[in-house]
């Protein structure tokens, strides 16, 4: 069976790379266009199953491209998720007028991106590529800094080994060293997505601790985390 095709349309390559990284575990074929005119040509030649369309692009913007797609009876059923700029009034109203099926705002949140995509194709996997590592960490509980260990990492979160009594959905700040050219202490806001309790482990292969999902990552830090994950994967592959 052929893989579902997802077309990503944006004139910023960093955004395209970010969106591609979100789909790395999904059984889909990812296509890329740099503006609306290029996207329209690609869709007419080989229609995808889903389109993420940036609203503001040169040559042809997302609204004009979406308008032409929805006016074509052979292409009008392709779902178009318009990527708008947060806080820009009128963007969603304009996008709705040209018939887009859904919206997402920049900066793009990984979880929201994958949840939107999964509404239109169940081939999208919301899991993250996670790689084992050993990184010392600090996090704050009750106003006190506590030490822990990052046992695996992805560009969306980490597993933090700790015996501290933490609960799901709790928000914490965590800081750890990344294995970059120079070790830099990074502090991030995170949500506790799940708890691996002693005697009741969700993942028996991991020690007591919590799975953390990063919040409010900017594009630069997301890219740094992606580089770190890819580097650890390469090193692990070389050792094996």
NORDALIN-V104181 format. One record per run of one state. SS is the DSSP state (helix for helix, strand for strand, loop for the rest). FROM is the first residue (numbers start at 1). LEN is the number of residues. If there is no record, write none. Layout:
ss = (SS:SS)
from = (FROM:FROM)
len = (LEN:LEN)
This chain:
ss = (loop:strand:loop:helix:loop:strand:loop:helix:loop:strand:loop:helix:loop:strand:loop:helix:loop:strand:loop:helix:loop:strand:loop:strand:loop:strand:loop:strand:loop:strand:loop:strand:loop:strand:loop:helix:loop)
from = (1:4:10:13:23:28:34:36:46:50:55:62:72:79:86:91:98:102:107:110:121:131:142:144:154:157:162:171:179:184:198:200:201:209:216:219:240)
len = (3:6:3:10:5:6:2:10:4:5:7:10:7:7:5:7:4:5:3:11:10:11:2:10:3:5:9:8:5:14:2:1:8:7:3:21:1)
